[in-house]
Amino acid sequence: MKLIVIDPGHGGHDTGAVYEGYEEKNFTLLLSLKVRDYLLSSFKDMEIILTRTKDVFVSLGSRARLANDKKADFFLSMHLNAGGGTGFESYVFSGAISKETEKYREIIHEHALNAIKKFNVVDRGFKKANYQVLRETKMPAILIESLFIDNKNDLELLNNAEFTNELSKGIAEGVAVALALPKKTLFK
């Protein structure tokens, strides 16, 4: 049984990036819930904990502590980008990390991009950063930046249910492959 912690970035008074009335915290929660729901409906032998399931503030340290205290097998932090770009990118900690972490990130990144290729999303590639949730978690951890909230085309995609469903499904399938989660079999 694998334990996965999904971390919808920001929340409560911490809106994350804001553009034309849209707040990052709402998109990260939506995407995280969709990833969770797809995993639970399609795969087995796992438990999923979200660091938040509604619009509340949770400190970065609390997010990492939750994953560590529960002895999670994998930590996935969901975010949006801002600052004048476009596209999808994924991060791991900029310090020492396991080969497993790199492998998980590569698999999830590729599955996510394959799922949304028909939307012509730019692949911004693999990045490293000293983000607190990546630095303080003791298990393989990645952080995904799903598009730019302040890019008109990216924002249109983020408001498109077909896109968010495909992206969430791609991320979830990547997590399932990375963690070798068995598919549920459907008996009629």
Disulfide bonds with the S-S distance in Angstrom:
none
